[in-house]
Amino acid sequence: MRCPFCSSDTTRVVDSRLTEPRDAVRRRRECAGCGNRFTTYERAEEAPVTVIKRDRSRQRFDRQKLLRGLGRAANKRPISDEQLEAVADRIAAEVRRGGPEADASWIGELSLRGLAAVDPVSAIQFASVYRQFESLDELEAEVRRLKNEGSEVPSGSDGNIGRSPSGDQGESTDRRSDHVRQP
């Protein structure tokens, strides 16, 4: 390793440790030529993951885009940036473990679960955009699902949305939206 101060090639590692979230090795180095110390971070090169979107188009997985989406869902909620970063790190690690391609719906479910574990209201806000609810019944079904299952949101896009309280496919018999006064 070349010293950034004097360009000497004689440096030695003084200390090494794994960083959080365990994705890099931090090495403290000392130059034998000038005596200055500096830090390097070593990360394994990762193969890019391709996300397959709903319309079957493909794009490269972008952790920052994921983090922005989580941040929008958590806007004005009592969630710290560190909590959002941790959720994004867990999702990104899971996506990388899944192989070279990942379905966007799976990433959405991971995001929903991660937010639900930190703040269920943020999870509902995320779901309202991600699932593209068309009625209050669908929103209510998602709220019930999160309440009944805690933060364990099942994977798969069919869930309970579009099912009646009896579990049958089709019209819901619960018509809460009918009770809303119309202007």
N, C-alpha and C positions, 0 to 999 in steps of 0.2 A: 504494500500500500504506500502510495506516494504522500509525503507530508504536504499539506496545503500551505504551510508557512515558508518552508525552505526548499521544497521539491526533492528532498532526500528520499531515497528508496528504503532506508533503514528505519522502520518503525516496529514497535512491538505492542502486542495486546496486553493491556494492564488489567482489564476487567471485561467480562462478557455476561450478558443476561438476556433473557427472553422478555420481550415487551408485552404489554397488554394491548390488544386482545390476542396475544400469542401468535402474531403474524410476522414478526421480525426479530432478529438478534441485534441487540445494541452492544457495540464494542467500543470501549474506551481505549484509545491508543496513545502511545508516547513516541515522539521522534527521537532517535538516537543522535541525530545531527544537531538539532537546535534545542531539544528538551521540551518543546511545546506539546501539550496534550490536545487531542481532538476526539470527537465521537463519530462513528460511522454506524449506519443501520443497514443490515443485510436482509433482503427479502427474496424468497424464492420466486423465480419468474413463473407466473401463472398463465396457463393457456386461457385464451379468452372464451367466455361463455356467450353463446348466442341465445337471445330470447325470441321465442316464437309467439307473436302477438295474436290477438283474436282474429284479425283479418288474414292470418297466415304469413304476414310480412315478418321479416327478421331484423333484429338490431342487436348490437353488442350490449351485454349487461353493463350497466353503469351504476355503481354504488351511490354516487352523488345524486343521480336522478331519483333513486330509491329514497335517499335521505330527504330530498326536497318534498317528495310525496308524503312521507311520514310527517314531516314538519308542517305541511299544509293541514293535514288531518288533526294535528295536535295544537294548531294555532289557538292561542289564548286559553290553553288548558294547563293545569299544573304539572307539566312534564319538562324536565330539564334537558338541555342539549346533550348532556352525558347519557341520559336514559335513551334518547333517540339514537345516538351514536351506537350504543350497545345493541339496540334492537337491529339497526342496520348491519352491524358487524355479524350478528348471529345469522341474519338472513343471507348475507353475502357468503358466509362460510358454508351454509347449507346449500346454496345454489352452486357453489364451486364443487362441493362434494357430489352433486348430482350429475356431473358430467359436462360434456361440451355444449349441450343444448338444454334449455329450460323453458317450460311452458309459462307464459305470462300469468295464466290463471293460478298456477301453483305458487308463483312468487307473490301474487295478490293474497292468497290464503295464508302464506307465511307472514306477510305483513299484517294481515288482520289478526292473526294469533298473537304476534309480537306486541301490537298495540293493545289488544285486549288484556294482556298480562300486565301492562303498565297502567292503562287508563281505558276502561270500557267505553267511555263516551267518545274518546278519540277513535276507537275502533268502529263505532257506529258512524261517525262522520266519514271515516275512510270507506266503510262499506257502502254508504249512500252514493258515493261517486263510483267506486269500483264495481259494484253490482248493478248500477244504473236502475235503481228502484223506480217503478212506474206508478206505485200506489202507496198509500199509507199502510195498507195491509201487509205489503212486502216489508216495509220498514219495521212494522210491529213484529212480524215473524222473526226478523233478524234480531231484534231486541230480546224477544223471548228465547231465541236460540242461545244467545250469549249469556243470558241470565241462567238458563237451565244447565248449560254446559260449562260455565265458568270461562276460563281462557282457552279451553280445549275446543277450538273451532274445527270441525271435521274438514278434511280436504275434499276436493270434488266440488264442482260448481252447482250440483243440483240441490243440496241441502234441504231445507224445509220451505224455501221460497216457492210459491205457486201451489202449495198443498193446503188443504183445509185442516182445521184442528183435528179432525178424525184421521188425518193422514192420507186421505184420498186426493188424487190429482184433480185439479179444476177449481171451481169457484169456492172461495172461502165462505163459510157460514157466519163468520165473525165480521160484522159490518161496522166497525168503529167509525170509519170515515163518514158513514151515513148520519152520525150524531153531531158532526161539525156543522155549526150554523153557517148558512150561506149568506153572503152580503146582499 
